[in-house]
Amino acid sequence: MNALELFKQVKAFVFDIDGVMTDNSILLLPDFNIDGKIVMARTMSVRDGYAIQLAVKLGYPVAVISGGKDTGAGKRLHDLGVKHVFMDVKDKVACFQAFINDFGLDPAGVLFMGDDIPDYELMQLVGIKTCPADACNEIKALAAYLSPVKGGAGCVRDVIEKTLKLQNNWPLTTNIQAK
């Protein structure tokens, strides 16, 4: 089955943060600190954000599973309506299993986008394996779909938009009511 056919089977989305929703960079702001810790900043794509909140409004379960601790990214995702944001995760597979069990999801219907070795085991479990253009070679080798877009530059939008369009759910209006 080709990658585009797989998008028609998506029932839920799961994403990593660093390298997928961000460009893998950390901006260190040493002149600013909170409780003695240097403030770090990341950028996230507004287009990714639009697609994420749209998927949530349309009723798709969306989860983010990250080994990172960035509270700013977590807050941004919560603001977009993502209720399942798991940060500082040591065992991504166990977290994923709990998420799909909560929703009664078959892993075959889950689209996952990861970019690096910490995503490798989880990526092996899902039915729709995707990655950004700049993912590591091991992840690229597993992916059924390699987005032409780099992490942090709209790769999340790319896979959500493809999914919604192939499922005839891509609206041309911003007046979407949450399901």
N, C-alpha and C positions, 0 to 999 in steps of 0.2 A: 504494500500500500504506500502511495507517495505521501509526502509530508502534508500537502494541501488536503488530502482526504482525511488525514488524522485530525486536522483542525475541526472538521465537522463533528467529531466525536467528543470534543471537549465539554466537560460538565463542571470543571472547577479549575482555578488557576493557583499555582504556588510559585513564589519567586524568592530568590536570594536578594540581598540588598547590595552589598559592596561588589562592584564589577558588573552588576546587572542594572540596578536602579541608579547607581552612581558610576563615575568613570574610574573608580578604584583609587582616586586621589584623596588625600587628606590635607587640608589647609591648616597649618598650625599657627595659632595666634598667641605667641608667647607673652605678649604684653597684656593679654586678657586671661584671667584665670578665675576659677570658681573653686573655693575651698582648697587652694593651692595646686589645682590641676590645670594644666594648659588647656585652653579651649580649642577644640578642633571643629572644622566646618567641612561640609561636603555640599556638592550641588546635585540636584535631582531635576530631571526633565519635566517641565510642565505638561508636555504632551503625554508622557507616561502617566502623569497624575490624572489627566482628563480621562484617559482610557481606563485606568483603574477604577475611578469613581463611577464611570459608566457601567462597567462590568458588575460592580456592587449593586448599583441601582437596578440593573436588569435581573438581579437575583442569582448571579453566579457566586458560589462560595469562592472567596479570595483569601489566601493566607500568605504571610511572609515569614520565612524561617531563616534566621541569620545568626551566625556566631558572633556578630558584632554587638556592641553595647550602645550604639549611638542613639541617645534619647531623642535627638532632633528628628532623625529619620522616622523613629517610631511615632512621634507626635504628628508628623506630616501624614503618615499613612492612616493614623486614626482620624485625622481631619478629613481625609478622603473617603471615610466610611469603612475602612478595613477593620473588622472586629477581631481578626485573628493575626496579631502581630507578635511573633515569638522572637525575642532578642536574647543574646548571650546564651544561645542554645549549644549545649555540648554534644548532644546526640540528635542530629537532624532526622535520622530515620525514625527514631522513637517518637519524635514530635510530629512528624508527618503521619505516622500510623495513628496517633491519637486524633489528629485532625480529620483524617478520612473516616475513622470509626465514628466520630461525633456526627458526621454528615451522612453516614451510610454510603460512602462513595467507593466505587471500584477504582483502584489505582490506574486501570486502563483508560479511564476517562479524565485523568488529571494531566493538565499541561504544567510542566515544571521548567523554569528557566534558571540555570545556574551557569557559573563561569569558571570555577576553579576546583582544585582537588577536594576541598571540604564538601563539595556538592556531588562528588562522584557516586557514592553509595546510594544517595537518595535518587539521583537521576536514573540509576539502574532499575528502580522500582516502578516508575511511572510509565504510562502508555504513550504520552506525547512529550518527548525529550527535545528541549530547545536550548539555544545558547546565543549570546551576543557574538558579533563578528570577531571580537578580540578575546574570546575565551581561550583558555589554555588548550593545548593540543589533545590532551586526554579527554576533555569534555567535548571538544569538537568531534572526536572520533565516536562518541556515544550518541551525539545529537542526531535526531531525525530531521531537524530543521535548524539550519544555521542562519540566524538573522543577518541581513546585510548591514545592520546598524550596530554600532558599538555600544557597550555598556554606558549608561548614563546619558545617552544621546537619542533615546527613543526606541530602543529594542523592545521594551515592554509594550509600548504602543503598537509596534509592528505586529507582535503575536496576538494581542487582544483584538486589534482591528481586523486582522486576517480571520480570526475565529468568528467574530461577530458578523462580518460580511458573508462568510461561507455558510453561516447559520441563519442568514437573513435577519439579523438583529442589529445591524449598524444603522443608527438613526441619523437623519439629516436635520435634527432639531436638538436644541439643548433643553427643551422642556420635557424631561423624562421624570416620571414619578417612580419612586422606589417601590419595588415589589415586596 
